[in-house]
Amino acid sequence: MKKRPKLAIIFALFGLGCLGLYLITIPGLDHLGNFNSLQIIDNNIIDKEKLSILVQTEGKGGGDILVYDKGFETKIPEAYGPNRWFISYNDSLYCNGGTWNFNRNYDHDYALSFYKNGKNVFCYLDIKGKCGRKEMLKMTTVKKP
């Protein structure tokens, strides 16, 4: 009599395990959550309270998303296709860069570091992940679309 409850628990756990393995093969269910991260390294060059970052995506659910504005951070979108980053400092210095995301399920760690060389300010965009890249962007007074 005592073996039946144990056997039922074993079969239930086995069934749940099989169901879990089946569910992770369904597209979209293999990646539950947005694990993108953003790190801003100011190097005492900028005031984070004057920084704005807009990410423009063209994939499903895409559009213009303000991911950082004057110290407040929101989720970085997970969109397939081009992901353009528009960085604005104090509404007077601008730069843009980005990457092509080949799969909306890929997570990335985005780091922006700011440097100064003479009178010029640069933003180093370091994207770590499967679609990662590194790009040095010169901030200018011209706002580029």
Residue pairs with C-beta under 8 A, 6 or more apart in sequence:
23 29
24 30
30 105
31 105
34 75
34 76
34 78
34 107
35 107
36 75
36 76
36 78
36 107
36 108
36 109
36 110
37 76
37 108
37 109
37 110
38 53
38 67
38 68
38 73
38 76
38 110
38 111
38 112
39 109
39 110
39 111
39 112
40 48
40 51
40 68
40 111
40 112
41 111
41 112
41 113
41 114
42 48
42 114
43 113
43 114
43 115
45 114
45 115
45 116
45 121
46 89
46 114
46 121
47 90
48 71
49 70
49 71
50 70
50 89
50 90
51 68
51 69
51 70
51 71
51 87
51 88
51 89
52 66
52 68
52 69
52 70
52 87
52 88
52 89
53 66
53 67
53 68
53 69
53 85
53 86
53 87
53 88
53 112
54 64
54 65
54 66
54 67
54 85
54 86
54 88
55 64
55 65
55 67
55 76
55 77
55 83
55 84
55 85
55 86
55 98
56 62
56 63
56 64
56 65
56 82
56 83
56 84
56 85
56 86
57 63
57 65
57 77
57 79
57 81
57 82
57 83
57 84
57 101
58 79
58 81
58 82
59 79
59 80
59 81
59 101
59 104
60 79
60 80
60 104
61 77
61 79
62 77
62 79
62 81
65 74
65 76
65 77
66 74
67 73
67 74
67 75
67 76
67 77
68 74
76 108
76 110
77 83
78 101
78 104
78 105
78 106
78 107
79 101
79 104
80 101
80 102
80 103
80 104
81 100
81 101
82 98
82 99
82 100
82 101
83 98
83 99
83 100
83 101
84 96
84 97
84 98
85 96
85 97
85 98
85 125
86 94
86 96
87 94
87 95
87 96
87 97
87 112
87 123
87 137
87 139
88 94
88 143
89 121
89 139
92 141
93 121
93 139
93 140
93 141
94 139
94 140
94 141
94 142
94 143
94 144
95 123
95 137
95 138
95 139
95 140
95 144
96 137
96 144
97 123
97 125
97 135
97 137
98 125
99 108
99 127
99 131
99 132
99 133
100 131
101 108
101 131
102 130
102 131
103 130
103 131
106 129
106 130
106 131
107 129
108 127
108 128
108 129
108 130
108 131
108 132
109 127
109 128
109 129
110 125
110 126
110 127
110 128
111 124
111 125
111 126
111 127
111 128
112 123
112 124
112 125
112 126
113 123
113 124
113 126
114 121
114 122
114 123
114 124
115 121
115 122
115 123
115 124
116 122
120 138
120 139
121 138
121 139
122 136
122 137
122 138
122 139
123 136
123 137
123 139
124 134
124 135
124 136
124 137
125 133
125 134
125 135
125 136
125 137
126 132
126 134
127 133
127 134
